[in-house]
Amino acid sequence: MARTDPSNWRLQEMMSRKAYIQHILLSTFVFMMLGCAPKPSIEASNVLVTPVTYEYQINLRNNKKQPAKQELFAYLEQNRYALQVHGAEIKWQGKEGKALATAARKWLLRQGTPSKKAELVSSNVLAKNSILLSTTVHQVQAPECAPIVIGEYHHGEDGCTQQVMRWQSMVYPERKLSGSPRLSISSPNAK
């Protein structure tokens, strides 16, 4: 019968234990990585981006330009940020309306609004000597998220709150939507 060297036997036992521990650690690491992998929490179909148009009209009464100009610039100052970011389509009618529209456009350009977002348009629909500022803002409507319970991962919509906040913080969310625009607007006056 062949004798085995006790030092060799111990070395083999230590190597097998080390390999066993490495196998356990590697398996645990892989399991944890697979278990903690992020999953999509909000599908693009659950987010609704809605265009909302804000309009503000000023009419010159008794051909007095100064009160209308003060009202116009008060509106511009009050809504400075939205107008800088989203711009405005400025419709006008009449000579005095055109002067106010031109002044409003110049103000917007001085505030940093891109020239293509500060557009002047003549309108036959408006009352004489009036101006209409129209701004379209795309607002995000996202699903409500369930409360987060610490320690219970993948039992609900992990990351839902972060995704909703990400969508709602976007300045131009309409640019992040893929595919062709599927926008339908119905007007109460449509026949």
C-alpha positions as CSV (number, residue, x, y, z in Angstrom):
1,M,0.0,0.0,0.0
2,A,1.3,3.4,-1.0
3,R,1.8,5.9,1.7
4,T,0.7,9.5,1.1
5,D,2.7,12.3,2.4
6,P,0.7,14.1,5.2
7,S,2.0,17.5,4.1
8,N,0.9,16.9,0.6
9,W,-2.5,15.8,1.8
10,R,-2.9,19.0,3.9
11,L,-1.9,21.1,0.9
12,Q,-4.5,19.4,-1.3
13,E,-7.2,19.9,1.4
14,M,-6.3,23.6,1.7
15,M,-6.4,24.0,-2.1
16,S,-9.8,22.3,-2.3
17,R,-11.2,24.5,0.5
18,K,-9.8,27.7,-1.2
19,A,-11.4,26.6,-4.5
20,Y,-14.7,25.9,-2.7
21,I,-14.6,29.3,-1.0
22,Q,-13.8,31.0,-4.3
23,H,-16.7,29.2,-5.9
24,I,-19.1,30.2,-3.2
25,L,-17.9,33.9,-3.3
26,L,-18.2,34.0,-7.1
27,S,-21.6,32.4,-7.1
28,T,-22.8,34.8,-4.4
29,F,-21.4,37.8,-6.4
30,V,-23.1,36.6,-9.7
31,F,-26.4,36.0,-7.8
32,M,-26.3,39.5,-6.3
33,M,-25.5,41.1,-9.6
34,L,-28.4,39.3,-11.3
35,G,-30.7,40.1,-8.4
36,C,-29.8,43.8,-8.3
37,A,-29.9,44.4,-12.0
38,P,-32.1,47.4,-12.8
39,K,-35.3,46.7,-14.7
40,P,-37.2,49.2,-16.7
41,S,-39.7,50.9,-14.4
42,I,-41.7,53.1,-16.8
43,E,-42.3,52.2,-20.3
44,A,-42.5,55.0,-22.8
45,S,-46.1,54.2,-23.4
46,N,-46.9,55.1,-19.8
47,V,-45.7,58.7,-20.2
48,L,-48.0,61.2,-21.8
49,V,-46.5,64.4,-23.2
50,T,-49.3,66.9,-23.7
51,P,-48.9,70.2,-25.6
52,V,-50.5,73.0,-23.6
53,T,-50.9,76.4,-25.3
54,Y,-51.1,79.6,-23.2
55,E,-52.5,82.7,-24.9
56,Y,-52.5,86.3,-23.7
57,Q,-54.3,89.0,-25.7
58,I,-54.0,92.8,-25.3
59,N,-56.4,95.2,-27.0
60,L,-55.7,98.9,-27.3
61,R,-58.6,100.8,-25.9
62,N,-59.4,104.3,-27.2
63,N,-56.1,104.1,-29.1
64,K,-54.1,104.6,-25.9
65,K,-50.8,102.8,-26.5
66,Q,-49.1,103.4,-23.2
67,P,-51.5,101.4,-20.9
68,A,-51.4,98.5,-23.4
69,K,-47.6,98.7,-23.5
70,Q,-47.3,98.6,-19.7
71,E,-49.7,95.6,-19.6
72,L,-47.6,93.8,-22.3
73,F,-44.3,94.3,-20.6
74,A,-45.8,93.3,-17.2
75,Y,-46.9,90.0,-18.8
76,L,-43.5,89.5,-20.4
77,E,-41.6,90.1,-17.1
78,Q,-44.0,87.9,-15.1
79,N,-43.5,85.0,-17.6
80,R,-39.8,85.6,-18.5
81,Y,-38.5,82.1,-17.9
82,A,-41.2,80.3,-19.9
83,L,-40.9,82.8,-22.7
84,Q,-37.1,82.5,-22.8
85,V,-37.3,78.7,-23.0
86,H,-40.4,78.1,-25.1
87,G,-40.7,81.4,-27.0
88,A,-44.0,82.9,-28.3
89,E,-45.8,83.3,-31.5
90,I,-46.9,87.0,-31.6
91,K,-50.0,87.7,-33.7
92,W,-50.9,91.3,-34.3
93,Q,-53.6,93.4,-36.1
94,G,-53.4,97.1,-37.0
95,K,-50.6,99.6,-36.9
96,E,-50.4,100.0,-33.2
97,G,-50.7,96.2,-32.7
98,K,-47.7,95.7,-35.0
99,A,-45.7,98.3,-33.0
100,L,-46.4,96.4,-29.8
101,A,-45.7,93.1,-31.4
102,T,-42.3,94.3,-32.7
103,A,-41.4,95.7,-29.2
104,A,-42.4,92.3,-27.6
105,R,-40.2,90.4,-30.1
106,K,-37.2,92.7,-29.5
107,W,-37.7,92.2,-25.7
108,L,-37.8,88.4,-26.2
109,L,-34.6,88.4,-28.3
110,R,-32.8,90.6,-25.8
111,Q,-33.7,88.0,-23.1
112,G,-32.1,85.2,-25.1
113,T,-35.1,83.7,-26.8
114,P,-33.9,82.1,-30.1
115,S,-35.2,84.1,-33.1
116,K,-37.1,81.1,-34.6
117,K,-39.1,80.9,-31.3
118,A,-40.1,84.6,-31.4
119,E,-42.2,84.7,-34.5
120,L,-44.3,87.7,-35.7
121,V,-47.5,86.8,-37.6
122,S,-50.1,89.2,-39.0
123,S,-53.7,88.1,-38.2
124,N,-57.0,89.2,-39.7
125,V,-59.0,87.4,-36.9
126,L,-57.9,89.6,-34.1
127,A,-59.7,92.9,-33.2
128,K,-58.1,96.0,-34.6
129,N,-55.0,97.3,-32.9
130,S,-54.5,94.2,-30.7
131,I,-51.8,91.7,-30.0
132,L,-51.9,88.0,-29.0
133,L,-49.0,86.1,-27.5
134,S,-49.2,82.3,-27.8
135,T,-46.8,79.9,-26.1
136,T,-46.9,76.1,-26.3
137,V,-45.4,74.2,-23.5
138,H,-45.2,70.4,-23.5
139,Q,-46.1,69.0,-20.1
140,V,-45.4,65.4,-18.9
141,Q,-48.1,63.4,-17.3
142,A,-46.6,60.2,-15.7
143,P,-48.1,57.4,-13.6
144,E,-48.2,57.7,-9.8
145,C,-45.5,55.6,-8.2
146,A,-46.0,53.3,-5.2
147,P,-44.2,54.1,-2.0
148,I,-40.7,52.8,-1.7
149,V,-40.0,50.2,1.0
150,I,-36.3,50.0,1.9
151,G,-35.0,46.5,1.8
152,E,-37.6,45.2,-0.6
153,Y,-36.0,45.3,-4.0
154,H,-37.8,44.1,-7.1
155,H,-41.1,43.8,-5.3
156,G,-42.7,46.7,-7.1
157,E,-41.7,49.4,-9.5
158,D,-38.1,50.0,-8.6
159,G,-36.9,53.3,-10.1
160,C,-40.4,54.6,-10.9
161,T,-40.0,57.8,-8.9
162,Q,-36.6,58.6,-10.5
163,Q,-38.0,58.0,-14.0
164,V,-41.0,60.2,-13.3
165,M,-38.8,63.0,-11.9
166,R,-36.5,62.6,-14.9
167,W,-39.3,63.0,-17.4
168,Q,-40.9,65.9,-15.5
169,S,-37.6,67.8,-15.2
170,M,-37.1,67.8,-19.0
171,V,-37.3,71.2,-20.6
172,Y,-38.3,69.8,-24.0
173,P,-39.8,66.3,-23.3
174,E,-41.3,66.1,-26.8
175,R,-37.8,65.7,-28.2
176,K,-37.3,62.5,-26.3
177,L,-40.3,60.7,-27.7
178,S,-39.5,58.2,-30.5
179,G,-41.4,57.7,-33.6
180,S,-43.7,60.0,-35.4
181,P,-45.8,62.5,-33.5
182,R,-49.2,61.1,-32.7
183,L,-50.9,64.3,-31.8
184,S,-54.6,65.0,-32.2
185,I,-56.0,68.3,-31.1
186,S,-59.7,68.8,-31.0
187,S,-61.2,72.3,-31.0
188,P,-64.5,73.1,-29.3
189,N,-65.4,75.2,-32.4
190,A,-64.6,72.3,-34.9
191,K,-67.5,71.1,-36.9
